[in-house]
Amino acid sequence: MKVAIGPSSFAAKDRTPLDMLTRAGVEILPNPYGRRLDQDETIALLREADGLIAGLEPLNRTVLASAKNLKALARVGIGMTNVDREAAADLGIKVSFTPDAPAAAVAEMTICCMLALCRRLVAVNNATRAGRWTKDVSQGLSGLPVLLVGYGRTGREVGRLLRAFGTKVMVCDPFVTQADLTDGETAVSLEDGLAVARVVSLHASGEDVILDDAAFARMPEGVILLNASRGALVDEKALLTALDAGRIGGVWFDAFWREPYDGELCHYEQTLLTPHVCTYTVQCRKDMETTAVSNLLRDLGLTA
C-alpha cells in the first residue's frame, strides 16, 4: 500500500511516526513542496495513494473523488473544516482525527499569550530595546474576569490552568451548564460575559461569526481578545473598527481568515500574531502524528 503525507512538517523533529509506517510495510509518498498543498497538488499527491496522513490541504469532494485508490485519511490535528466528511462517507473513505493531543499545547500557548498581552511584554521589550526605560502598570491574572467561549477539550484545559492564577473564569458554551463546571467557574450567556470580561478567549468550533459589531459594542474598553480557534469566528472588519476605536486593548491570533496572513492586523502595535503554531511543540507533534498513523493503519487493516 502507498501512504501520502500531507503536512510539510510531518516527523520533522521525531521519526517515530515514519518508522511506524515503514514497519507496516507501506510505501511513503512525501509532500514534495515543503509547504501546504493547494488543490491541484493534493490531487497529484493522492493519485496512487491508498491512505493519507492529512494536514490542512483541501480535501473537498473534487479532490477525494479524484483519489481512486484512497481508502482512509487520518487528520493530524483536531480541525476538520478542510475535509468534506460527507463526500468521504459517500466515497467509502474512512476518516479519523486526533482530538485529544492538541489540547495541552494550545492551552499552554493561550496562557502564554494572555500573560504577554496582560503584562504588555511585547511593548515594554520594544521600549527597553529602544532606550526607553518605561515602567507602566500592567494587568495581572489574579481576580481577572476571563470569558472562555467554547468549553471543549482545549477550553477546559485553559480553565484548569487559569484556576492556578486565581482568575475569575466565565464559560459560554451552549452544551455546558453550571452543573458541568468546577468550583470557581461560572456559566454565562455570551452577552453577559462580554459585558464584564477583561479577556475573551475563543475555543469554539464551527465557522459562524461569534464576535461582530454588536458583540464588540458590549465589551468594556481595553478588552484583550485571544483566538486560538478559527479566524472565521471573528468579523475582521468589526475587529479592525474596534481596534481603531480603542475598545480592544490587545489581540492575539494564531488562526486567521486566510493563511499565510498579511492583513491589516499586522499594522497594529497592540496585536500579537503567530503563524498557526499552537500545536508546534515536540510533545504535541509526536503525540498527534503517532496517533494519526495508528488511526490510519487501523483503518487500512495494517499493523505497525
N, C-alpha and C positions, 0 to 999 in steps of 0.2 A: 504494500500500500504506500501511497505518497501523501505526505502531510505538508501543507503550505504554512508558512509563518508570516502573519500579517504585521505584528508590531516590530518596528525598526530596532527597539531596544531589547528585544527578547533575549534572555540569557546573557545580557551584556556584562553582568557582574558575577554570575554564578552559572556554571554549565550544567547544573543538576537537571533542569528540565530537558535540555538537549540530550543528555545522557539517557534519560528515561525513554525518549523517543528512539534513540539508537538501539537500546536494549530490546525494544519492542520490534525491531527489525524493519522499521519504516524508512522510506527514502524521504529526506527532508528537502523541501523546496523553499529556499530562503527569500526574504524580501530583498530584491536586488538594488533598491534605491536608497536605503538608509533613512527613510522618512515615511510619513503617512502616504498610503497609496490612494490615487484617485480611482474613479470607476473603471476606466479602461485598463489601468494597470492591475486592478484587482481581478478583472475578468481574465487577463492574461495569466496571472499567477495561479488562478484556480482551474485553468484549462484541463489539467490532468490530475488534479488533487482529489483524493478520497476524503481527506479531513483538512480542517483549517484551525490553526490557533489564531484567533481573531483579535484585532485591536480595534481602532476607530475607523478603519476603511469602510467605504459604503457597501453594505450588504443588503441591497434592495432586491426587489423581485427580478429586475433585469439581470443583475449580477448573479443571483442564486440560480436563476433558470438557465444561465449560460454554462454553469458548472455541472456538466452532465454526470460526472462521477462522484460528486460531493455527497457524502453520507452523514457527516456530522461536522459541526463547528463549535468550538469552545472559546467563549469570550474571556479574555484576560481582563478582569475588572467587573464592575457592578452595573454600569450604564449600558442600556440595550437599545438606545434610540437609533443607533445606526444599523440595527438588524431588523429586517422585516420578518417578524416571527410568524405571521400568518402565511407569508409566502413560503417560509421554510417548512411549515407544517404541511402545506399543500404539496410541496415537492418531496416530502418524506425525509427531510434533513433534520437530524436531531440537533437541538440547541442547548447549550449549557453556559453558565457563567460562574463567577466567583464572588458571591455577595459578602462573605464574611471577612476575607483577608484585608480589604482596604480600610475598614472602619477605624482601626487604631492609628494608622498613618495619617488619614485625613483629619481625624480629631486632633492629633498632635500638631499638625500644621495650622489648623484653625486656632488653637490656643496660642501658638507661636505668633501668628499674625494679629490676633486680638491684643496680645500684650504689646506687640510692636507699635500698633496704632494707638492704643490707650496711653502708652508711655512715650509716644512720639519719638521712637528710636531713630527712624529714618531722618526726621527733621533735625534732631539735635546732633546726630552724627554728621550730617552735611554742614550744619552751622559750625561745629567744632573744627572740622577739617578746613573750613573756610576762614578760620581765625576768629570766629565769634564765640566767646565763652558765655553762652546764654543759658540761664537756669530757669526754665519755665516750669510751672507746676503742672503735672500731668495727672491722669486718672488711673487709679488702681482698680483691681477687680473685687476687692472686699466690699460686700454690700451692693455691688453694681447690679442694676436690673438688666438682665440679658434675656432676649427673646430668641428661642430656638424655633424656627419654622420648619417643621418636619422632625419626627422623632423615631426614625427607624434605627438601624444599627449604628450609623455614624452619629446621629443626633443624640442617641442615648450615651454614647461614649463621650461626646463633648460635655453633656450634662454631668457625667460622672467625674470628669476631670475638673470641671468648674466648681463642684462642691468642695474640693480641697482648698479653693481660694475664698470660700465663704461668699460666693456670688449668689445673688438672688435670681434663680433660674425660672423663667416662664416658658411654657411649652404650648405651641399652637400646632395641632395635628388633628384632622377630623377623625382619626381612628384611635385617638388616645383620650381617656378620661382621667379625672383626678385619681380614681382608684388604681390606675396603672402606674402612677408616679411614686417616687420615693419622697421621704420627708424633705421639706425644703424646696420642692418643685411645685409649681402651680400651673394648672391647665387654664389657658385663656383663649379668647377669640382673637383673631388677627387684629381687629380694630382696637380692642382693649390693650393688647400687648404693645402695638405700635405707639399708643398714646403715652406710654410711660418708659419704654425700653431706652436705654442709653447705647446698647449694642444689639443689632439684629443680625442673626447668623442663619443663613439658608442651608437647609439639608433636606429639601423636599425633592420628590421625583416628578416626572412629567415635564411638559413643555409649556404649560399655561402660565401666563403672566400673573405673578402674585403682587409685585410692587409696581404700581402705576402712579400717575399724578395724584390721585386721591389718597393712595397709601402714603406717599411721601408727605403730603399735606398734613397727615395726622401725627407725624413724628415731631418730637421736640427738636430744637436747633442743636446741631453738633453731634447727631447720632453717628455711630460707626456702623457701617454695613459690611458684612463678610459673606462671600459667596464661594463655597467650595463645591457647589452642586451643578447648576446649569445656568448659562448666561440668559437663556430664554425666560427664566423666572422673573427677570427684571426688565422693565421697559427702558431701553437705552436712552431714548430722548428724555423721558421723565427723570432719569437719574442725572443726566447732564444738567437739566434745569434746576434740580435740587442742589447740585454742587455749585452752580453759578449763584444761587440764592443764599448760599452759606448754610443751608439746612443740614447738609451732610458734612460731618467733620472729618471723616476718614473712610476710605473704601479699600477693601481687599477683594480681588477677583482672581480665582485660579481657573475658572471655566468661563468662556466668553461666547458671544453671539456668533463669532466667526473666528477661526484659528488657522494660521497664526494671527494674533490680534495686533493691529497697529492703529486703532481708532482713537477717538477723542479722549478717552480716559488717560492716555499716555501723556497728555499735556497738563494734567492737574497735579500740583505738588502733594496734595493730600491722598493720592492713590498709591497703593502698593499692589503691583501686578506680577503674578508668577505664571509661567507658561504651562499650565495644566500638569503640575508636578507633585500634587499632594501624595500620590501613591509611590513616588520615586524614592523609596528607602530600600536598602539592601534586603531588609527583612520582609517588607511588604511585597517587593517584586518577586522574590523567591517563592513566597507563600502563594501568591496569585498564579504565577507561571507553573509551578509544580501541580497545583490544584487543577488548573486548566488542562494540563497534559493528562492527568489522571482521569478527568472527565471525558476527554476526547478518546483516550484509549479504551475506556469502558464502553463508550457509545459505538466504537468501531469493532468491539469484540476482541480487543487485544490486551496483553498484559506487559508491563514494563519489565 
